[in-house]
């Protein structure tokens, strides 16, 4: 083996390389852990029981919506799903804001009662 000319430089370089390797391994471990956690969350979200429950909930809401008159159903969908403001719904239907508020309250009350929340 060749003799090291500057032992201090050699030790410093070895220590620096060791710290870089340790940081790289920690970064890879951290990324792998994050990937595992993300996959676990996806699996939990897509678990068959959750999918079935979601479908049942959706079916219950759809049934509840069918029990509304067409205007209330449309207003509720515009407001809750499409994010339309009540003021804009009032303009669209040519109604007062208070009339839209009342229709939305009645519709929400019906849906909540129907799905037993």
C-alpha positions in Angstrom: 0.0 0.0 0.0 1.1 3.5 -0.7 1.9 5.8 2.2 -0.5 8.7 2.8 1.4 11.9 2.4 -1.0 14.2 4.3 -2.8 12.2 6.9 -5.0 15.2 8.0 -6.3 15.6 4.4 -6.9 11.9 4.1 -8.9 11.8 7.3 -10.9 14.9 6.4 -11.7 13.5 2.9 -12.7 10.1 4.3 -15.0 11.7 6.9 -16.6 14.0 4.3 -17.3 11.0 2.0 -18.7 9.1 4.9 -21.1 11.9 5.9 -22.2 12.3 2.2 -22.9 8.5 2.0 -24.8 8.7 5.3 -26.9 11.6 4.1 -27.6 9.9 0.8 -28.7 6.7 2.5 -30.9 8.7 4.9 -32.5 10.5 2.0 -33.2 7.3 0.2 -34.7 5.7 3.3 -36.8 8.8 3.9 -38.1 8.7 0.3 -38.8 5.0 0.5 -40.7 5.5 3.8 -42.7 8.3 2.2 -43.5 6.0 -0.8 -44.6 3.2 1.6 -46.8 5.5 3.5 -48.4 6.9 0.3 -49.0 3.4 -1.0 -50.6 2.4 2.3 -52.9 5.4 2.2 -53.9 4.5 -1.3 -54.6 0.9 -0.3 -56.6 2.1 2.6 -58.6 4.5 0.4 -59.2 1.7 -2.1 -60.0 -1.0 0.4 -63.1 -3.0 -0.8 -65.1 -2.2 2.3 -64.6 1.5 1.8 -65.4 1.3 -1.9 -68.7 -0.6 -1.0 -69.5 1.9 1.7 -68.9 4.8 -0.7 -71.2 3.2 -3.3 -73.9 2.7 -0.7 -73.6 6.3 0.5 -73.7 7.6 -3.1 -76.8 5.4 -3.8 -78.5 6.8 -0.7 -77.8 10.4 -1.7 -79.0 9.8 -5.3 -82.2 8.3 -3.9 -82.7 11.3 -1.6 -82.1 13.7 -4.5 -84.8 11.9 -6.5 -87.2 12.8 -3.8 -86.8 16.5 -4.4 -88.6 18.5 -7.0 -86.5 19.3 -10.0 -85.8 22.9 -9.2 -84.6 22.1 -5.6 -82.5 19.2 -6.9 -80.9 21.4 -9.5 -80.3 24.3 -7.1 -78.7 21.9 -4.6 -76.4 20.4 -7.2 -75.5 23.8 -8.5 -74.6 25.1 -5.0 -73.1 22.1 -3.3 -71.4 20.3 -6.2 -70.7 23.0 -8.7 -69.9 25.6 -6.1 -72.2 28.2 -7.5 -73.0 31.1 -5.2 -76.6 31.5 -4.0 -76.8 35.0 -5.5 -75.9 33.5 -8.9 -78.5 30.8 -8.6 -81.1 33.5 -7.7 -80.2 35.4 -10.9 -80.3 32.2 -13.0 -83.8 31.3 -11.8 -85.1 34.8 -11.5 -85.8 34.4 -7.8 -84.9 36.4 -4.7 -81.9 35.3 -2.7 -84.1 34.4 0.3 -86.2 32.1 -2.0 -83.0 30.3 -3.1 -81.8 30.1 0.6 -85.2 28.6 1.6 -85.1 26.0 -1.3 -81.6 25.0 -0.4 -82.5 24.6 3.3 -85.5 22.4 2.4 -83.5 20.4 0.0 -80.6 19.8 2.5 -83.0 18.9 5.2 -84.7 16.4 3.0 -81.4 14.8 1.9 -80.0 14.6 5.4 -83.2 13.1 6.8 -83.3 10.6 3.9 -79.7 9.4 4.4 -80.1 9.4 8.2 -77.1 11.5 9.1 
